[in-house]
Amino acid sequence: MSWLGTRTERYDPMVAFLRDVLELEVAHEEPGFAVFRCPNDDLVEVFGPGHELAQEFFTTGPVAGFRVDDVDTAKAELEDAGIEFLGERGSTDDGHAWWHFRAPDGNVYEITSGPPAGGP
């Protein structure tokens, strides 16, 4: 596990919970969106109502991200197993990549990788 994202109508109380109760480090915050860093460097992202980054398919609850060595290879393997992928592949300039999918339980998850050791 390396990432967890949640879209919520109760953005302010959720941010306060993660920051003040769980004492997670605020890595980034802007109106309606916050990123928290866990002690092991995993990330928790909170999307408020209508935030443009919130994926429209984040409707089944929090979305967990599973770390893989390579997102594109893992996607091909999961598709061969009949897994449905959602939206487009996401990535950042530093080599971090992710792709969301619907698992057999009907919930949305993601695979995520990078950035590569030593930089992009």
N, C-alpha and C positions, 0 to 999 in steps of 0.2 A: 504494500500500500504506500502511495506517495502523495496522494492528493485527495481532498474531499471538498465538494462544492455543494452549496445549498441555496435555493431561491426561496425567499420568505417574505410574507406580508409584514412580519414583525421584525424588520431589519434592526432597528435601534436596540430593542431588548436582546436580540441575538448577539449583536456586536458587543454590547456591554457584558454579556455572559462570557463570551470567549476572552475578552480583554481583562475584565475585572474579577471574574470568578475562577476561570481556568488559568488566568494569567499568561495567555499566549501573547507572544510578541507581535505588535502591529507592524507588518512589513510594508503595507501600502493601504492608503485610505483615500477615497474620493466620495462625492455624494452618491449614496446608494450602492457602494461597492467597497468591500474591505478584504484584505488578504492578511492572514495570520500565519506565523511560523511556529511550528511545534518544536520542542527541544531537540528532536532528531532531524530537523530541517524539513519535514513534511509540511505541506501547505493546506490551510483551510480557507476557502473563499466563500464569502457571503454576498449574495446578490439581492438587492432590495427590489421593491415593486417597480416594474418597468425599466430596470437597468438594461441598457443596450447590449451588454456582454452576456446577459443571462440567456442561455439556450432555451428556445421555446419548448424543447422536450424535457426540461428539468421539472417534471410534474409529479414524479413518483416518490419524491423525498430526496434526501441527500444523495449525491452522486459520488461514488468512490472511484479513485483512479488506481489501476494496477500497473506497477512499473514493469516494463519489458525492455529487452535489449534494443529492439528496433520496431517502431510502430508499424511501418509498412509490411514487414515480414509477419509480425503478429496478426495484423489485419487479415492478410491472405490466409493464414492458418485458421483463424476464427471463422472467416467466410466459408472455408472448406467444410467447417463443422456446422454450417447452417446459421451462423450468427448474423443478425441484421445490423448494419452500421447506419448511423444517423448524421446528417449534415456533412460538412467537409472536414478534412484533416486540418488541424490547427498547428501553428508553429511560431516560434520566436526567432529572432536573428541569432541568438546564442546557441541554437541547435536543439532546444526543447521542442518536443512534438507530442500531439495527443489526438485521439479519435474516439468519439462516443459511440456506444453500441447498446442495443437492447438485449439483455440476457434472457435465458429461458424462463426466469421468474417474472418477466415482464418489466423489470426495473431497468433504469439506465445506469450504465457504468462507463468508464473510459479506460483505454490503455494509454500509457504515457512513457516517454523515454527522453534521455538526454538531460542537460547537454553532455556531449562526450567528455570524458576525462581529459584534462589539459586544454579544454576550450573547443570551439567549433572547428 
